Amino acid sequence: MPFKDALSRHLRRQVRQRAGVIAAACALALAGLAAAATTSTAASAAGPAATGNLVQNPGFESGTLSPWSCSGGNGSVVASPVHSGSHALLGTPTNSNDAQCSQAVSVQPNSAYTLTAWVEGSYVYLGDTGTGTSDTSTWTSSGSWTQLSTSFTTGASTTSVTVWLHGWYAQGDYSADDVTLSGPGGPTSGSSTPTSPSSPSTSTSPSTPPTSSSSSPSGGPPPPTGGGLGPNVIVISPSESVSAIASQLNAIGTQQAPNQFGNQRYEILFEPGTYGSAAAPLDFQLGYYESVEGLGQNPGQVVINGTIDSWNQCTNGASNQCYATNNFWRSVSNLTINVTGLTGCNAGEDVWAASQASPMRRVVVNGNLTLMDYCGGTPGWSSGGFIADSQLNGTIENGSQQQYLVRNTSIGSWTNGVWNQVFCGDPGAPAQSFGSTSLQAGGPQPYTTLGTCPTTQEEPYLYTDGSGNYNVFVPSVQSNTSGPTWAGGSTPGTSVSLNTFYVIDSSSTVSQINAALAAGDNLLFTPGVYSYNQTINVTHPDTKILGLGFATLIPTAGQTTMSVADVNGVNISGLIFDAGPTTSPTLLTIGTQGSATSHASDPVTVDDVFFRIGGATAGSVTDAFIDNSNNSLLDNIWSWRADHGAGSNSWTTDTADTGLTVNGNNVTAYGLAVEHYQKNETVWNGQGGTVIFFQNENPYDVPNQSAWMATPSQNGYPAFYIPNSVTSFRGYGMGVYSNFTSGPPIESAMAI
């Protein structure tokens, strides 16, 4: 077939290859356990001399299991495969049983022991319980005979421990042989022969690994990394015909153009090469939840001779009710557009009539770009947008765009402004001209222009190397920048293999996600809508979390959807956080409030991340996004309490006090939009903050003045609240608007 989904590509699902020591440490950290040691050398301790191997029937040479006991009868003694001798243990996990085999062994108190075993299989675990101190474990997924080893010290009154082996649910058989426990022997008088304990209970759901069983070394193994990107990632090759590509993409665009709150999501990836020509241009439209990206490392490696367009939507088809004000959640990145193909009114133009949450990044446009669809009906209003790290070589027609941020982008020429046009580090940008009469007829253009941007780090992006392997490129942090990062060659930064990412799809559980994070893996969410009843916990520094096709996360149990520890270098990009049916305290929290840790050299970044309370699904939250991380970078954030869609237009549904609270110091935000929240919409408590472009609309649905009072004497709430305790803050291009629709007179005493 002419179009290949990413599942059919040659990127293969990788099996994790980890050293046993590292894997055990990661697995134990997830369970909150502390391993005494995971080396191959026993710790020294005072006490009786070692008595050799304390395990009975260690090589299963008796031909029977005794005194081993296997849960569910899922263990047997076999003649092949074996590591040595004539027999070995074969465990056969099922969907609901991990085939744990164990025996109790007599030991001495306050003594050191080393447990080893030779194992073979996809996932095999070795460990101990009942040590009286910290139980330990280790595991492997090597698939060939491997010796596992772990060490422990017994407690003051411990005389018996249980040693065990198990596989993992539905992950194939495992084999074990030559199990040894070396250390001081147990009591030889006044004690009975130890017996095998009953098997601990296991989870009844194989898709949710057990988290409380004493037999499990943790919440389970981290899932395999790498793999296919799923059926909603469409990978396009330059060998395919222009007509086939256009037909497929325009069919998706036509489907998605009216699908504002649907669940369909698409990521469209162009392999390096050239698509279309002046004689046969490639012109296609984008709708909701479509992300188009080139797979080159730089924008010039994917060339579209044609246009990528976002058009007005006309209410009931009426040509005098056509708008782009609701054209949200779509994007184009990392490619070159040689503009050609459109005819008539739009000849010689690429039409990008979009509003919030519709970024254009790392794009070269050779030709004219219009940000208003002035040919597709009237009035053609549009509500604001974001362009970064790009090169726009023609004329940019701002038209009806009410507000816009352009950052680190070369500009040919810019036609006009409406309310608040902001330029930061843009060669060719119009000169600063914002004045007190900018919004009045005959007043100066509402341009706020900064020659450089203070601190930036571009959004990580997917690309393929010369062998066709997927990687994620992570650009470097830069200071006082102007123009695109790749203007002098390649963007500076580092590449990370997709094989370090847990690729999340509809079958993934939050337990698997947290297991991957605890193991130090990165995350890639394939296009989809994901509902979880537990918090996603990000604890490792430099974790990369990418969403494709506007992947959407919903909390179902009133929890915080994602929490990031106070660590360096976490990047979160390309996600939508929806509020769930039970009020959450927050949807995303990064860092620890009150932390004095500086992350200046390796900041946390949040790019193209969008928050919704209502709209697609009714929901509520107290504070959508809390940023406690010092030196963090926020780049194109839209936090939106819905003014239309599910749960909207009622003051008592889709409740949400605040869209963003910043407690971290020296935080920089570019392209920040926070709208329609019910109390202080943005709260900035951190010192040394910088905001370059802020956009706000007060809530539409305030029923009356008494329902919206910050204090008994202060009407309304500020859109951007900075307490008196903050002594240093810089804001550029900050706009606040109101449109109260309930009828009674309503006022806000303070905008900022």
VOMIVEX-275209 format. One line per field, with one value per residue (C-alpha): residue in one letter; x, y negated, z negated. Coordinates in steps of 0.02 Angstrom, whole numbers, plus 50000, padded with zeros to 5 digits. Layout:
! VOMIVEX-275209
code: c(A|...)
X: c(X|...)
Y: c(Y|...)
Z: c(Z|...)
END
This chain:
! VOMIVEX-275209
code: c(M|P|F|K|D|A|L|S|R|H|L|R|R|Q|V|R|Q|R|A|G|V|I|A|A|A|C|A|L|A|L|A|G|L|A|A|A|A|T|T|S|T|A|A|S|A|A|G|P|A|A|T|G|N|L|V|Q|N|P|G|F|E|S|G|T|L|S|P|W|S|C|S|G|G|N|G|S|V|V|A|S|P|V|H|S|G|S|H|A|L|L|G|T|P|T|N|S|N|D|A|Q|C|S|Q|A|V|S|V|Q|P|N|S|A|Y|T|L|T|A|W|V|E|G|S|Y|V|Y|L|G|D|T|G|T|G|T|S|D|T|S|T|W|T|S|S|G|S|W|T|Q|L|S|T|S|F|T|T|G|A|S|T|T|S|V|T|V|W|L|H|G|W|Y|A|Q|G|D|Y|S|A|D|D|V|T|L|S|G|P|G|G|P|T|S|G|S|S|T|P|T|S|P|S|S|P|S|T|S|T|S|P|S|T|P|P|T|S|S|S|S|S|P|S|G|G|P|P|P|P|T|G|G|G|L|G|P|N|V|I|V|I|S|P|S|E|S|V|S|A|I|A|S|Q|L|N|A|I|G|T|Q|Q|A|P|N|Q|F|G|N|Q|R|Y|E|I|L|F|E|P|G|T|Y|G|S|A|A|A|P|L|D|F|Q|L|G|Y|Y|E|S|V|E|G|L|G|Q|N|P|G|Q|V|V|I|N|G|T|I|D|S|W|N|Q|C|T|N|G|A|S|N|Q|C|Y|A|T|N|N|F|W|R|S|V|S|N|L|T|I|N|V|T|G|L|T|G|C|N|A|G|E|D|V|W|A|A|S|Q|A|S|P|M|R|R|V|V|V|N|G|N|L|T|L|M|D|Y|C|G|G|T|P|G|W|S|S|G|G|F|I|A|D|S|Q|L|N|G|T|I|E|N|G|S|Q|Q|Q|Y|L|V|R|N|T|S|I|G|S|W|T|N|G|V|W|N|Q|V|F|C|G|D|P|G|A|P|A|Q|S|F|G|S|T|S|L|Q|A|G|G|P|Q|P|Y|T|T|L|G|T|C|P|T|T|Q|E|E|P|Y|L|Y|T|D|G|S|G|N|Y|N|V|F|V|P|S|V|Q|S|N|T|S|G|P|T|W|A|G|G|S|T|P|G|T|S|V|S|L|N|T|F|Y|V|I|D|S|S|S|T|V|S|Q|I|N|A|A|L|A|A|G|D|N|L|L|F|T|P|G|V|Y|S|Y|N|Q|T|I|N|V|T|H|P|D|T|K|I|L|G|L|G|F|A|T|L|I|P|T|A|G|Q|T|T|M|S|V|A|D|V|N|G|V|N|I|S|G|L|I|F|D|A|G|P|T|T|S|P|T|L|L|T|I|G|T|Q|G|S|A|T|S|H|A|S|D|P|V|T|V|D|D|V|F|F|R|I|G|G|A|T|A|G|S|V|T|D|A|F|I|D|N|S|N|N|S|L|L|D|N|I|W|S|W|R|A|D|H|G|A|G|S|N|S|W|T|T|D|T|A|D|T|G|L|T|V|N|G|N|N|V|T|A|Y|G|L|A|V|E|H|Y|Q|K|N|E|T|V|W|N|G|Q|G|G|T|V|I|F|F|Q|N|E|N|P|Y|D|V|P|N|Q|S|A|W|M|A|T|P|S|Q|N|G|Y|P|A|F|Y|I|P|N|S|V|T|S|F|R|G|Y|G|M|G|V|Y|S|N|F|T|S|G|P|P|I|E|S|A|M|A|I)
X: c(50000|50065|50058|50154|50109|50255|50217|50275|50439|50602|50622|50605|50546|50701|50723|50805|50988|51034|51170|51093|51161|51082|50918|50900|50932|50800|50671|50698|50685|50511|50452|50529|50650|50834|50948|51085|51195|51181|51356|51433|51539|51466|51481|51591|51519|51571|51496|51515|51610|51515|51449|51443|51280|51131|51001|50930|50912|51002|51026|50862|50965|50844|50727|50591|50550|50555|50588|50549|50368|50301|50147|49998|50093|50182|50354|50430|50597|50657|50805|50825|50874|51000|51151|51244|51206|51052|50907|50848|50694|50568|50445|50294|50213|50035|49930|49892|50040|50226|50278|50369|50469|50538|50608|50646|50827|50897|51019|51108|51060|51168|51257|51300|51243|51260|51123|51161|51076|51100|50944|50880|50724|50643|50618|50690|50700|50802|50776|50748|50616|50609|50788|50740|50829|50810|50753|50847|50822|50893|50834|50884|50804|50958|50872|51027|51105|51157|51213|51115|51184|51122|51179|51094|51125|51005|50924|50958|50825|50818|50842|50756|50741|50647|50741|50641|50642|50504|50470|50342|50162|50139|50322|50372|50452|50608|50740|50846|50990|51133|51054|51172|51158|51327|51354|51345|51234|51077|51043|51085|50994|50828|50755|50654|50692|50629|50478|50427|50306|50142|50154|50117|49965|49987|49892|49739|49766|49918|49911|49939|50097|50084|50148|50124|50170|50324|50380|50393|50558|50460|50304|50366|50494|50501|50420|50526|50583|50582|50460|50328|50236|50064|49930|49897|50074|50080|50255|50269|50408|50464|50443|50254|50155|50102|49922|49916|49993|49875|49724|49766|49812|49666|49548|49617|49612|49432|49386|49478|49431|49265|49323|49361|49327|49344|49463|49552|49736|49866|50052|50110|50297|50385|50544|50691|50668|50571|50383|50289|50350|50296|50206|50129|50126|50081|49942|49849|49750|49763|49623|49615|49742|49856|50042|50152|50340|50488|50605|50765|50884|50865|50719|50805|50804|50616|50553|50370|50341|50163|50069|50012|49853|49733|49570|49424|49275|49106|48958|48825|48916|48869|49000|48973|49006|49182|49315|49483|49462|49434|49567|49666|49779|49873|50056|50190|50375|50548|50525|50537|50387|50421|50254|50163|50000|49856|49762|49642|49633|49768|49889|50069|50025|50026|49873|49898|49737|49752|49739|49803|49894|49941|50130|50241|50422|50581|50494|50566|50435|50499|50354|50214|50127|49956|49897|49719|49606|49539|49478|49374|49224|49200|49238|49389|49440|49587|49643|49831|49975|50157|50304|50480|50651|50595|50640|50500|50572|50419|50283|50189|50009|49954|49780|49651|49767|49727|49892|50047|50219|50361|50524|50698|50635|50701|50562|50551|50417|50266|50107|50014|49959|49790|49806|49972|50106|50269|50438|50586|50754|50683|50797|50687|50549|50457|50527|50458|50305|50183|50107|49964|49854|49905|49729|49648|49620|49774|49881|50049|50057|50049|50224|50334|50505|50654|50820|50864|50780|50860|50865|50795|50798|50706|50582|50651|50600|50595|50709|50788|50974|51064|51015|50832|50833|50723|50806|50751|50859|50871|50932|51050|51010|51059|51067|51035|50983|50925|50869|50844|50960|51005|51048|51234|51219|51143|51054|51173|51120|51121|51033|50941|50894|50710|50767|50782|50597|50451|50328|50154|49997|49819|49876|49998|49954|50005|50099|50203|50234|50294|50401|50484|50513|50584|50706|50766|50678|50606|50424|50343|50153|50085|49929|49780|49677|49740|49643|49737|49690|49864|49993|50133|50290|50446|50595|50751|50845|50849|50695|50620|50430|50360|50182|50142|49982|49925|49917|49795|49802|49650|49651|49503|49524|49553|49741|49879|49906|50095|50219|50402|50530|50650|50780|50876|50836|50663|50582|50393|50320|50172|50039|49863|49814|49625|49541|49447|49274|49338|49425|49614|49730|49833|49860|50048|50169|50355|50484|50465|50394|50524|50673|50831|50911|50969|50937|51011|51134|51005|50829|50662|50569|50385|50349|50185|50090|49906|49782|49594|49458|49302|49278|49316|49255|49183|49309|49377|49543|49603|49764|49799|49989|50108|50288|50404|50562|50693|50758|50625|50576|50395|50373|50200|50081|49892|49794|49610|49451|49332|49210|49123|49105|49069|49035|49058|48951|48908|48995|48970|49035|49210|49268|49449|49528|49695|49777|49959|50056|50243|50336|50507|50635|50710|50575|50558|50397|50370|50197|50094|49904|49792|49606|49437|49487|49379|49502|49681|49709|49900|49997|50182|50266|50445|50582|50672|50536|50520|50365|50376|50198|50049|49869|49715|49528|49431|49297|49146|49023|49032|48848|48856|48980|48956|49010|49176|49258|49439|49397|49238|49299|49392|49291|49350|49519|49680|49727|49909|49940|50112|50114|50208|50339|50405|50536|50598|50495|50496|50346|50338|50184|50056|49873|49714|49539|49363|49201|49067|48915|48792|48709|48733|48870|49033|49201|49377|49474|49645|49711|49892)
Y: c(50000|49825|49765|49853|49839|49837|50011|50083|49992|50080|50006|50160|50179|50187|50299|50208|50254|50197|50249|50346|50225|50073|50161|50221|50048|49973|50106|50089|49901|49917|50024|49911|50046|50025|50160|50209|50253|50320|50379|50548|50539|50580|50447|50494|50516|50590|50759|50942|50992|51025|51200|51207|51201|51187|51217|51393|51475|51323|51399|51498|51655|51757|51749|51675|51501|51542|51441|51305|51249|51164|51052|51120|51279|51179|51253|51421|51510|51542|51624|51482|51342|51356|51254|51402|51579|51671|51566|51387|51291|51236|51100|51068|50899|50868|50712|50715|50805|50766|50947|50908|51052|51036|51126|51078|51089|51086|50942|50857|50685|50533|50625|50588|50699|50705|50781|50832|50931|50967|50918|50908|50820|50657|50594|50690|50631|50691|50629|50656|50614|50620|50562|50450|50304|50252|50390|50389|50445|50435|50482|50502|50506|50567|50722|50832|50917|50779|50786|50673|50623|50523|50505|50469|50462|50543|50455|50483|50618|50693|50882|50918|50830|50875|50877|50869|50860|50807|50748|50619|50628|50695|50661|50839|50983|50964|51088|51090|51199|51205|51097|51058|50968|50948|50889|50954|51107|51101|51183|51370|51416|51374|51329|51418|51434|51277|51299|51208|51066|51051|50948|50764|50698|50619|50494|50559|50435|50472|50297|50221|50293|50324|50183|50252|50436|50473|50591|50456|50362|50205|50155|50268|50253|50096|50133|50152|49991|49943|50021|49967|49801|49870|49852|49666|49619|49605|49611|49544|49583|49476|49630|49616|49520|49341|49382|49527|49424|49278|49391|49476|49318|49216|49356|49348|49158|49157|49278|49178|49001|49005|49131|49007|49121|49292|49430|49458|49408|49412|49388|49367|49394|49355|49452|49348|49303|49189|49196|49116|48996|48833|48935|49058|48972|49058|48956|49023|48957|48991|49004|49038|49152|49166|49140|49137|49158|49186|49326|49239|49176|49003|48919|48922|49112|49121|49008|48984|48901|48848|48789|48850|48756|48721|48644|48551|48648|48579|48601|48704|48668|48484|48379|48233|48341|48400|48398|48469|48418|48600|48678|48755|48909|48929|48904|48904|48926|48966|48948|48826|48764|48694|48608|48657|48734|48627|48527|48380|48271|48370|48390|48383|48407|48537|48514|48544|48477|48550|48491|48551|48718|48719|48697|48685|48732|48759|48716|48630|48543|48487|48379|48285|48345|48280|48304|48257|48348|48190|48282|48413|48309|48169|48101|48219|48180|48273|48274|48287|48405|48452|48470|48514|48566|48535|48440|48346|48279|48193|48077|48129|48069|48049|47994|48024|48114|48030|48075|48172|48220|48247|48306|48339|48326|48234|48129|48063|47933|47917|47827|47767|47795|47799|47803|47876|47935|47984|48021|48093|48126|48107|48034|47931|47903|47736|47606|47579|47465|47508|47351|47292|47270|47430|47500|47341|47289|47204|47263|47349|47534|47642|47712|47763|47806|47878|47898|48060|48192|48213|48403|48532|48718|48777|48919|49096|49176|49344|49380|49526|49553|49611|49792|49750|49770|49658|49538|49389|49234|49128|48951|48864|48722|48554|48375|48206|48284|48212|48309|48496|48620|48704|48545|48581|48768|48900|48858|48887|49025|49212|49362|49492|49659|49704|49868|49774|49728|49829|49809|49790|49848|49894|50055|49969|49956|49820|49953|49993|49808|49782|49939|49870|49702|49784|49878|49715|49732|49591|49588|49567|49557|49612|49520|49559|49514|49595|49607|49655|49673|49645|49507|49525|49495|49428|49448|49462|49310|49278|49383|49343|49352|49326|49331|49366|49308|49208|49360|49320|49371|49377|49414|49521|49525|49343|49363|49254|49321|49300|49251|49211|49217|49073|49136|49066|49074|49151|49105|49119|49080|49107|49158|49104|49119|49130|49113|49267|49295|49286|49125|49141|49028|49001|49082|49054|49012|48991|48971|48951|48793|48696|48784|48681|48794|48705|48792|48652|48763|48898|48829|48916|48866|48877|48850|48851|48917|48872|48884|48898|48890|48939|48933|49111|49184|49107|49093|48988|48944|48823|48763|48835|48814|48782|48743|48753|48784|48646|48588|48685|48635|48630|48616|48602|48646|48629|48660|48648|48662|48696|48564|48691|48879|49006|48930|48750|48596|48638|48557|48712|48843|48861|48768|48712|48575|48549|48595|48577|48546|48515|48536|48566|48427|48364|48448|48389|48407|48374|48376|48396|48396|48425|48401|48401|48464|48417|48336|48273|48344|48339|48325|48282|48305|48333|48203|48153|48212|48162|48174|48132|48126|48157|48173|48184|48173|48159|48292|48266|48350|48245|48244|48081|47969|48045|48216|48144|48044|48061|47973|47893|47730|47787|47827|47978|48062|48013|48111|48108|48091|48045|48032|47893|48020|48027|47893|47935|47978|47929|47940|47896|47892|47938|47923|47949|47939|47963|48020|48051|48134|48160|47989|47899|47766|47849|47766|47818|47695|47763|47846|47871)
Z: c(50000|50037|49857|49721|49539|49421|49358|49523|49525|49494|49321|49214|49038|48931|48781|48638|48613|48439|48320|48177|48048|48130|48167|47988|47920|48034|47994|47808|47814|47888|47744|47613|47560|47522|47589|47469|47617|47793|47828|47854|47696|47525|47391|47245|47071|46906|46865|46903|47058|47217|47231|47422|47515|47396|47533|47542|47713|47789|47962|47962|47989|47881|48030|47920|47854|47669|47561|47688|47705|47862|47866|47961|48003|48138|48108|48156|48167|48345|48430|48556|48558|48418|48365|48288|48237|48297|48235|48211|48159|48292|48242|48353|48314|48371|48392|48206|48126|48129|48089|47927|47855|47679|47528|47347|47289|47112|47079|46935|46865|46904|47044|47225|47370|47558|47666|47846|47984|48168|48265|48443|48511|48564|48386|48238|48058|47909|47733|47549|47419|47230|47204|47059|47143|47324|47440|47604|47782|47957|48132|48312|48484|48579|48649|48629|48477|48357|48177|48061|47892|47744|47564|47399|47212|47090|46944|46759|46738|46913|46923|47088|47256|47414|47578|47738|47927|48045|48221|48275|48330|48507|48550|48589|48494|48390|48334|48175|48117|47991|47857|47713|47546|47464|47287|47108|47089|46984|46816|46812|46651|46573|46741|46870|47053|47141|47249|47406|47374|47463|47621|47598|47683|47854|47956|48046|48187|48294|48368|48195|48115|47927|47818|47643|47650|47545|47682|47812|47824|47869|47961|48100|48238|48341|48509|48665|48748|48932|49051|49176|49167|49203|49337|49307|49353|49542|49617|49793|49916|50063|50172|50155|50284|50248|50292|50169|50029|50062|50068|49904|49809|49873|49823|49646|49649|49708|49568|49436|49489|49393|49261|49122|48975|49052|48998|49164|49164|49305|49322|49502|49529|49692|49725|49789|49972|50089|50113|50256|50389|50469|50602|50478|50307|50145|50064|49912|49764|49578|49452|49266|49183|49333|49316|49471|49448|49560|49509|49559|49428|49505|49596|49766|49772|49802|49941|49985|50152|50118|49964|49793|49752|49609|49668|49591|49525|49581|49463|49553|49714|49710|49800|49681|49526|49562|49427|49375|49193|49141|49252|49109|49085|49248|49293|49427|49392|49459|49646|49792|49891|50064|50086|50244|50299|50234|50364|50369|50214|50122|50267|50207|50024|49889|49777|49591|49514|49340|49161|48991|48974|49159|49163|49314|49271|49372|49535|49688|49794|49963|50020|49936|49778|49727|49549|49598|49720|49799|49953|49862|49807|49683|49556|49550|49372|49296|49116|49102|49131|49108|49227|49169|49236|49415|49572|49661|49821|49896|49834|49677|49684|49503|49556|49420|49299|49133|49051|49099|49035|49157|49076|49147|49325|49478|49555|49733|49695|49580|49633|49478|49299|49211|49021|48967|49088|48999|49079|48986|49069|49246|49381|49497|49368|49368|49250|49077|49091|48952|48878|48769|48923|49015|49010|49072|49251|49317|49172|49191|49228|49069|49091|48945|49014|48920|49010|48922|48814|48643|48619|48739|48771|48924|48914|48937|49101|49188|49336|49428|49451|49607|49571|49550|49361|49257|49136|49033|49048|48891|48930|48810|48693|48768|48706|48788|48952|49117|49270|49292|49207|49370|49469|49460|49489|49376|49215|49069|48952|48926|49002|48900|48977|48981|48904|48738|48745|48681|48825|48751|48839|48790|48706|48589|48405|48284|48185|48339|48370|48192|48201|48358|48275|48118|48230|48306|48473|48576|48632|48802|48809|48977|49039|48929|48776|48616|48452|48294|48111|48039|48052|48178|48074|48158|48041|48148|48213|48400|48435|48606|48624|48799|48862|49044|49126|48973|48860|48719|48536|48421|48233|48179|47990|47945|47942|48014|48189|48194|48059|48092|47952|47919|48044|48192|48375|48391|48557|48578|48749|48864|48736|48691|48507|48487|48318|48262|48185|48005|47954|47960|47859|48017|48186|48198|48058|48085|47947|47760|47686|47586|47665|47676|47807|47964|48130|48235|48329|48367|48344|48350|48509|48551|48736|48832|48682|48667|48524|48542|48413|48507|48694|48744|48579|48422|48282|48142|48060|47928|48012|48184|48187|48041|48084|47933|48034|48028|48199|48294|48471|48527|48715|48794|48652|48665|48506|48551|48451|48594|48653|48764|48773|48635|48464|48520|48496|48317|48169|48062|48186|48253|48099|48093|47988|48074|48239|48188|48027|48038|47873|47949|47962|48126|48231|48412|48511|48697|48774|48616|48633|48481|48503|48415|48242|48095|47974|47995|48167|48162|47999|48009|47840|47900|47903|48062|48180|48363|48473|48657|48724|48611|48670|48562|48575|48413|48387|48499|48383|48224|48171|48072|47984|47812|47878|47936|47797|47743|47579|47514|47589|47746|47901|47997|47995|48084|48239|48185|47999|47931|47740|47651|47595|47774|47800|47975|48129|48312|48428|48613|48723|48590|48644|48543|48617|48552|48633|48502|48579|48434|48446|48278|48268|48214|48185|48140|48034|48080|48238|48181)
END
